[in-house]
Amino acid sequence: MARATSRQLTQHIRDLANEAETMLDDGTVLTKAELMARLIWKSALGWADENGEVHPPATWAITLIYDRMEGKVPQAIVDETATPSAAEKVGELAREQLNRFAETTVAVPEHPGPVDGPDNGAGDTQESDEEPGLAGGPIGESGEG
């Protein structure tokens, strides 16, 4: 006996779904697929049985119908244990190289601290023709002793 493949099984299920299952009071014939769709809708809306017991709407049915009508929303899967992709590795290496290059080629001068008026915080109010920080080094260091 030959084993059925998944395609064959799916086709058999489709064939059965298209078979007539029942007939409504007005003579409309319902296929198994139509009947199943009606049962899913009934579960999604909630219903009361013959004994008066109320069955609330089923979340699974609402989700199924919504996903079928609007399209299933893809879930973002974050795998913390996964190894980084080649693009992520290249990006990280490039970032590290740029940072090393920036640190070795650009010397950032130290900030001299707060400036308190025209004497640049040095306590000496003597006027000078030179601009502060150009002739004697950084601002606040005059080089005079």
C-alpha positions in Angstrom: 0.0 0.0 0.0 1.4 3.4 -1.0 2.0 6.0 1.6 0.1 9.3 1.0 2.2 12.4 0.7 1.2 15.7 2.4 0.0 17.0 -1.0 -2.2 14.0 -1.5 -3.6 14.3 2.1 -4.3 18.0 1.6 -6.1 17.3 -1.7 -8.2 14.6 0.0 -9.2 17.1 2.7 -10.1 19.7 0.1 -12.2 17.1 -1.8 -14.0 16.1 1.4 -14.6 19.8 2.4 -16.4 20.3 -0.9 -18.8 17.4 -0.3 -22.4 18.3 0.6 -23.0 17.8 4.3 -26.4 19.2 5.2 -29.2 21.3 3.9 -30.7 24.4 5.4 -34.5 24.8 5.9 -34.7 26.9 2.8 -33.1 24.1 0.7 -29.6 25.6 0.5 -27.0 22.8 0.5 -24.0 23.4 2.7 -20.7 21.8 2.1 -18.5 20.5 5.0 -16.3 23.6 4.5 -19.3 26.0 4.7 -20.6 24.2 7.7 -17.2 24.4 9.4 -17.0 28.1 8.6 -20.4 28.7 10.2 -19.4 26.7 13.3 -16.2 28.9 13.6 -18.3 32.1 13.3 -20.8 30.8 15.8 -17.9 30.1 18.3 -16.5 33.6 17.6 -19.8 35.3 18.3 -20.9 33.2 21.3 -24.1 31.2 21.4 -26.7 29.6 23.6 -27.5 25.9 23.4 -30.9 24.1 23.6 -30.7 24.0 27.4 -30.2 27.8 27.6 -26.5 27.5 28.5 -24.7 30.5 27.2 -21.3 29.9 25.6 -19.2 33.1 25.5 -17.2 34.1 22.4 -14.1 32.0 21.9 -10.9 33.9 21.5 -9.4 31.2 19.3 -12.2 31.6 16.8 -12.0 35.3 16.8 -8.3 35.2 16.2 -8.7 32.6 13.4 -11.3 34.6 11.6 -9.4 37.9 12.0 -6.2 36.3 10.7 -8.0 34.9 7.7 -9.7 38.1 6.9 -6.9 40.7 7.6 -3.8 38.5 7.2 -1.8 37.1 10.0 0.5 39.6 11.6 4.1 38.3 11.5 5.7 37.9 14.9 9.1 39.4 15.5 11.2 36.6 16.9 14.3 37.7 18.8 16.7 34.8 19.4 19.2 36.0 22.0 21.3 32.8 21.6 21.7 33.2 17.8 25.0 34.2 16.3 25.2 37.5 14.6 24.7 37.6 10.8 27.6 38.4 8.5 26.2 41.9 8.0 26.0 42.5 11.7 29.6 41.3 12.2 30.9 43.6 9.3 28.9 46.5 10.7 30.4 46.0 14.2 34.0 45.7 12.9 33.5 48.8 10.8 32.2 50.7 13.8 35.1 49.6 16.0 37.7 50.6 13.3 36.1 54.0 12.8 36.1 54.6 16.6 39.8 53.6 16.9 40.7 55.8 13.9 38.8 58.7 15.5 40.6 58.3 18.8 44.1 58.2 17.3 43.7 61.1 14.8 41.6 63.6 16.6 43.0 65.0 19.8 40.2 66.5 21.8 41.6 69.4 24.0 40.7 69.3 27.7 38.2 71.9 28.8 39.9 74.4 31.1 36.9 74.7 33.4 34.5 77.6 34.0 35.4 81.0 32.8 34.7 83.9 35.3 34.8 87.1 33.3 37.5 88.9 31.4 40.4 87.4 33.3 39.5 83.9 32.2 39.5 82.7 35.8 43.3 83.2 36.2 42.8 86.0 38.8 45.0 88.4 36.8 43.0 91.4 35.4 45.9 92.7 33.3 44.9 93.4 29.7 46.8 91.6 26.9 47.0 92.1 23.2 47.1 88.4 22.6 43.9 86.3 22.4 43.5 84.0 25.4 44.7 80.5 24.9 46.6 81.1 21.6 50.1 82.2 22.7 50.4 80.5 26.1 48.6 77.2 25.5 45.1 76.4 26.6 42.9 79.0 28.1 43.8 79.7 31.8 47.5 78.7 31.3 49.6 81.8 30.5 53.0 80.2 30.7 54.2 83.1 32.8 55.6 82.4 36.2 
